[in-house]
Amino acid sequence: MGKIELNKKKETIQEVELVVNANHESKFYFDRAAQRLARCLYSEDGQYPDRTTFES
């Protein structure tokens, strides 16, 4: 839907490409995805897994 970038060296996550959706702002999707990426990264001791999924 959109693109985000995870920078493990700087420990930042930023939105690269906005999600276009008439029902929700792009920030809604970015916040959820960024939170999930951060959880994956830190639960694996800084090693990001090859694959991950998130459904709600």
HUMOUR-V787645 format. One record per residue. N is the residue number from 0. PHI is phi as a letter, one per 30 degrees, with the letter a starting at -180 (* if undefined). BURIAL is b if it has 9 or more other C-alpha atoms within 8 Angstrom, else e. D_CENTER is the distance of its C-alpha to the mean C-alpha in Angstrom with 1 decimal. Layout:
N,PHI,BURIAL,D_CENTER + N,PHI,BURIAL,D_CENTER
This chain:
0,*,e,11.8 + 1,b,e,10.0 + 2,b,b,8.3 + 3,b,b,5.9 + 4,b,e,7.4 + 5,c,b,7.2 + 6,c,e,10.9 + 7,d,e,12.3 + 8,d,e,15.7 + 9,d,e,15.0 + 10,h,e,12.3 + 11,b,e,10.2 + 12,b,b,6.9 + 13,b,e,8.2 + 14,d,b,8.3 + 15,c,e,10.6 + 16,b,e,11.8 + 17,d,e,12.2 + 18,d,b,12.3 + 19,c,e,16.1 + 20,a,e,17.2 + 21,d,e,20.4 + 22,c,e,19.6 + 23,b,e,16.5 + 24,d,b,15.3 + 25,e,b,12.1 + 26,e,e,11.1 + 27,e,e,11.3 + 28,d,b,8.5 + 29,d,b,6.3 + 30,e,e,7.3 + 31,d,e,6.8 + 32,d,e,3.4 + 33,d,b,3.1 + 34,d,e,6.2 + 35,d,b,6.0 + 36,d,b,4.7 + 37,d,e,7.3 + 38,d,e,9.6 + 39,d,b,9.8 + 40,d,b,10.5 + 41,d,b,13.1 + 42,d,e,14.7 + 43,c,b,15.5 + 44,h,e,17.2 + 45,i,e,15.0 + 46,c,e,15.1 + 47,d,e,12.0 + 48,d,e,13.3 + 49,d,e,14.3 + 50,b,e,12.9 + 51,a,e,10.8 + 52,b,e,10.8 + 53,b,e,10.2 + 54,b,e,12.9 + 55,b,e,14.4
